[in-house]
Amino acid sequence: MEDKLHKKLLRKEMTRKEFLQFTGSSLLVLFGLGNLIALVGHFAKTAEPEKVADASHGFGSRKFGA
């Protein structure tokens, strides 16, 4: 089946624009799909932000910071 698809793609007449679209999308799938999955997986594992301690005196301890 793979051989038939390969021969069919080689025999298909296409314009330069169609060829570049096919080649570009193939390269995107080959090299970009793994990176996209890794990126989505990275955002799924976000940690909770650390809580910052409130200032008890000095700058930032009052309403206007003075």
N, C-alpha and C positions, 0 to 999 in steps of 0.2 A: 504494500500500500504506500509506504514512504517513497519507494522508487517511482511509482506512478505520479505522486504529487510533485516530486522533484522534476521529473520530465515535463509535466504539465506546466509548471512555473517557468521552466526554461523555454518552452515553445510559445508561451503567451506573448503576444505583441502588446507593448505598452509604450507610452510616451516617456520622455525624460522625466517629466514631473511625476508621473505614476511610479516610475522606477525609484526616484529619490524618496518618495513617500513610503514605498514599500521597504526600502533599505533602511531609512531612518527609523521607521516604526519597529523593524526587526531588531536593530541595534538597541533601541530604547528598551524593548522587552528583554533582550539578552543581558544588558548591563544595568539597566535601571530598575527592574522589577525587584531584585534582591535588595537594593538600597532603599527602595520605597517601603518594603516590608520591614526592614531593620529600623527605619525612621518611625514608622507607626508603632512598632514594638517598644521603641525607646520612650515614646510619650505615654504609653500605657503604664509604665512603671515609675511614675512621678511620686516623689516623696512629699510629705506634708512640710510646709515651711516651718523653720524654727521660730519659736516665739521669743521676741526680744524683751528683756527685762525692762520694766518701767524705771525711769530715773526718780530717785527719792529726793534729791536736792541738786542744785546746780542748773546748768542749761537744760531746758526741756522738761523741768519738773513742774513748771507752772503753765497756765493756759496759753500765754503768748511767748513762752520760751525765755522770758527775762527773769 
